Amino acid sequence: MSTELALLQKNAELEKENKQLRKEVLEQKLLLLEYKSSTEAKLEEARVREEKLIKSNEKFKQEMKQQAKETQRMMKQMMEMFQKQAQP
């Protein structure tokens, strides 16, 4: 009889411990889900920033090409003016 009582007590202790461990596992799963969600959000923000930077860089390159063309045109005009002035 005392063996059965000891087994019942041990079983109750193990069930209590099992319940506590399940609770801890669920809490860890929740923390992991929160971390994953946060990480995915940060990753998406980084992707958006990267896309904006790429577009901005492309726009800047185009502007620099346009500026270079304009500079070349102005240099050509200046050279033409100098040549006209140099000719008597």
N, C-alpha and C positions, 0 to 999 in steps of 0.2 A: 504494500500500500504506500509506504513512504517512497518507494522507487517511482511509482506512478505520479505521486505528488511532485517529486523532484523533476521528473520528465515534463510534467505540465508547467512547472515554474520555469524550467529551461526553455520550453517551447514559447512561453509567454515572453520571456526575455529576448529570444531570437526574433519573434514577431515584432516586438517593439524596435529592436535594432534594425530589422529589415525595413520597417516603416520609415525610420529615421533616414536610412540610406537611400530609400526611394525618394524621399523629400529632398535630400541633398542632390541627388541626380537630376531631379526636375529643376531645382534652382540653378544648377550648372548649365542645363540645357537652355534655360531662359537667358542666362548671362551670355551664352554662346550666340543665341539668336539676336540678342540686343547688339552684341559686338559685330556680328555679321552684317546686320542692318546698318549700323553706323559706318562700318568699313565700306560697304557697297555705296552708301550715300557719298562718302568722301571720295571714293573712286570715280563716281559719276561727276562730281564737282571738278575733279582733276581733268577728266576727259573734256568737259565743257571748256575749262580754262585753256586746255591744250588746243582745242579747235579754234577758239577765239585768237590765240596767239598765232596759230598757223595762218588764219585769215588776215590778221593784222600784218603779219610778216609779208604775205603775198601782196597786200595792198601797198605796203611800204616799198617793196621791190618795184612795183609798177610805177609808183610815184618817182622813184629814183631814176628809172629808165626814162620817164617823161622829162625829168629835170635834165638828164644827160643830153637828150635830144635837143631840148631848148638851149642848153649851153652850147652845144655844137652849132646850132643855127645862128646863135648870137656871135660866136667866134667867127663863123664864116662871113657874116655880115661885116664884122669889124675888119677882117682881112680884106674883104672887097673894098671897104671904105679906104683903108690904108693904101691899097693898090691904086685906087682912083686918085688919091691925094699925091701919090708918088709919081704919077704920070703927068708930064707937063702939058 
